[in-house]
Amino acid sequence: MAQVEIRAGVCGCVTRATAEPSGGDLLRLHLESTCGKVQQMAEELAVMPLLAVLAPIPHNPVYQAADRQKLHASCPVPAGLLKALEVAGGLALPQDVQISIQRCEENERCRRNP
């Protein structure tokens, strides 16, 4: 089993997901989200074949559901859900991911925070 919490950014939405094996080559995904679009994805992603998790983006059921719900192109939720599914399916090790964003003024060098 794997759990993720995804804080999507400026929208303020938080998604919590639990992924677990569901017998055979199936995975079960339980979603709770403050985003209505992600909530709409929950039912269609509730159970999926293990190998579907590895499908390329245009054929991946998570990204297809995100596209149908018109999630913002840079929304981190689909990637986070796939990370949880990969770990639950034994296809990846649990490792946190991070995206840090710093705005830099024109003609100013970005300074990294230590």
KAPECOR-V387785 format. One record per pair of residues at least 4 apart in sequence whose ideal C-beta (glycine too) atoms are under 6 Angstrom apart, sorted by the first residue. I is the first residue (numbers start at 1). J is the second residue. D is the distance in Angstrom with one decimal. If there is no record, write none. Layout:
i | j | d
I | J | D
I | J | D
This chain:
i | j | d
1 | 20 | 4.2
1 | 88 | 5.9
2 | 19 | 5.0
2 | 84 | 4.5
2 | 87 | 3.8
2 | 88 | 4.5
3 | 18 | 5.0
4 | 17 | 5.2
4 | 80 | 5.0
4 | 84 | 4.4
5 | 16 | 5.2
6 | 15 | 4.5
6 | 76 | 5.8
6 | 77 | 5.3
6 | 80 | 4.0
7 | 14 | 5.5
8 | 13 | 4.6
8 | 76 | 5.9
13 | 34 | 4.8
13 | 35 | 3.9
14 | 34 | 5.3
15 | 33 | 4.0
15 | 38 | 5.3
15 | 77 | 5.2
16 | 32 | 4.8
17 | 31 | 5.1
17 | 81 | 5.6
17 | 84 | 5.3
18 | 30 | 4.7
19 | 27 | 5.9
19 | 29 | 5.1
19 | 84 | 4.1
19 | 85 | 4.7
19 | 88 | 3.7
20 | 28 | 5.4
20 | 88 | 5.2
22 | 26 | 4.3
22 | 27 | 5.9
22 | 28 | 4.0
22 | 47 | 6.0
25 | 49 | 5.7
25 | 50 | 4.6
26 | 47 | 5.6
27 | 48 | 5.6
27 | 50 | 5.7
27 | 85 | 5.5
27 | 88 | 5.7
27 | 89 | 5.4
28 | 47 | 5.5
29 | 45 | 5.1
31 | 42 | 4.1
33 | 38 | 3.8
33 | 39 | 5.3
37 | 69 | 4.2
37 | 71 | 5.6
38 | 77 | 5.6
40 | 69 | 5.2
41 | 45 | 5.4
41 | 65 | 4.4
41 | 69 | 5.6
44 | 65 | 5.4
45 | 65 | 5.6
48 | 52 | 5.0
48 | 61 | 5.5
50 | 89 | 4.7
52 | 61 | 5.1
53 | 85 | 4.6
53 | 86 | 5.8
55 | 59 | 4.3
55 | 60 | 4.3
57 | 63 | 5.0
62 | 78 | 4.9
62 | 81 | 5.3
62 | 82 | 5.4
63 | 78 | 5.3
66 | 71 | 4.3
66 | 78 | 4.5
71 | 75 | 4.4
76 | 80 | 5.7
86 | 91 | 4.3
86 | 92 | 3.8
87 | 92 | 5.4
87 | 94 | 5.0
102 | 110 | 5.5
104 | 108 | 5.4
104 | 110 | 4.0
